[in-house]
Amino acid sequence: MKKKRAFTLLEIMIVIFLIGLIGSVIGYNMKGSLDEGKAFKTKHAKIKIKDILELEMARGVNPEDIVEHPEKFLKASGVVTNPDKMLLDGWGQKFEISLKDDGTLRVFSKKHDSWTRGKTQIRGKDLEDQE
C-alpha cells in the first residue's frame, strides 16, 4: 500500500507566488484598459457637448451666455437629462468651455489632453489637434 504524500511548504509557496504574479499582470493590463475607456468617454462627450451648444448658438443664443452656463443650455436642448454629469470628463474633471478667436466653441479636458500626449509620445508620433 502506497502512502499519500502531502504538499511541502515550498510547493505551496511556489503556487501562491505564481497566482500573485498572474494576478498582478492582469491588474496592470486592466489599468490601461480603464484609461482608454475614460479617454473614449471624454472624446465622445466633448463632441456631443460641442454639437449641442453649437446648435444653441445657431438658434441665436449669445455665445458668452453659453460659455458661462453650459449646463442650462444642455438641459434646455432636451437631449441631455443630467447636464452636470455630462460636463465631467472620464476622470471626473469638469470640461473647460471657451470661445476661440473665430467664434467657435472649444471644449477642453486637461486630463484627456495629458493622457493623449502621453500616448502619442509612447508611440513616437506628434500630437495633432483633435478638436
N, C-alpha and C positions, 0 to 999 in steps of 0.2 A: 504494500500500500504506500502510495506517494504522499508526502507531506505537502500541504499547500504553503507556498512561500508568500509572505506578506511583502508589501511595498516598503522599500527602505526610505528613510527620510530624504536622502539625496534625490531619489526618483520623484518624490512628491514635490520637492523644491524646484526641480527642473520643469515639471509640468506647470506649476504655478507661475514660474518665470516666463515660460512660453505664452501662457494665457495673457499675462500682463503685457508682454511685448506686442502681441497681436492686437490687444485692446487699445494700446497707445497709438499704434499705426492707424487703426480705424478712426480713432478720435482726432488725430492730426489731419487726416484726409477730410473728415466731416467739417472741420473749421473752414476750409477753403470753399466747400460747397455752401455753407451758410453765408459767407461773404458774397459769393456770386449771386445767391438768392436775394440778398439785401440790395446789391447793385442792380439787379434786374427790376426789382420793385421800384427803386428810386428812378431808374431811367424811364420806365413807363409812366410813373406818376408825374414826372416832370413834363412829359409830352402831353398827358391828359390835362394837367393844370394849365399849361400854356395855351392849349387849344380852347379850353372853356373860357379862359379870361380874354383871349383874343376875340372870341365870339361876342363877349360882352362889350369889348371896345368897338367892334363893328356895329353894335346896336346904338352906339353914340354915348356910352358911359365915359366919363372923364378918366383918362389913364392914371392920373395921380390918385384918384379915389380907389381904383383897383389895386394899386400898389400898397396903399395904406391899409385897406380892409379886404384882402382877397377872400377870406372865409365868407364874408357877406355875399359876394358875387358868385362864389362856388355854390353856396346854398340856394341862392335865387335861381341858378341855372336849372335846377331840378334834376340834374344828372348825379350830383354828389349828395349822399344822405348825411355823411359825417365829415364836414369840411375840415374840422380841426385835425382829425386823423389823416385826412388826405394831404394836409400840408406838412406832414412829417415824412422824412426820407426813411429808408430801410434801417438806418441806425438810430432812429428816434429823434434826429435833429430837425429843426424847422427849416424849410426851404427859404432862401433869400430871393425875394421877387423885386425886380427893379426894371426901370426903363433904359433901353440902350439909347445912344445918341440919335439913331434913325427913327425912334419912336416905337420900336417893337419891344415886347416883353422879354425879360431874361429871368428864367427860373434856375436857381443855382443851389447846389448842395456841396458844402465843404468836404464832408466825409466821402461822398461819391467821387469828387474830383481827386482827392488824395488817393483813394483806392485805385482809380483809373490810372493815375500817374505811376503808382507802384506797379501795376500790372504791365503797363507799356514799357517801363524801364526793365522789368524782368525779361520781357520778350525782345528787348532791344529795338523797339520801334519808337518813333516820335509820337508825341501826344497830339492828336488832331482835335480841333474844337468840335465837339459833338453837339453843340447847341444849334 
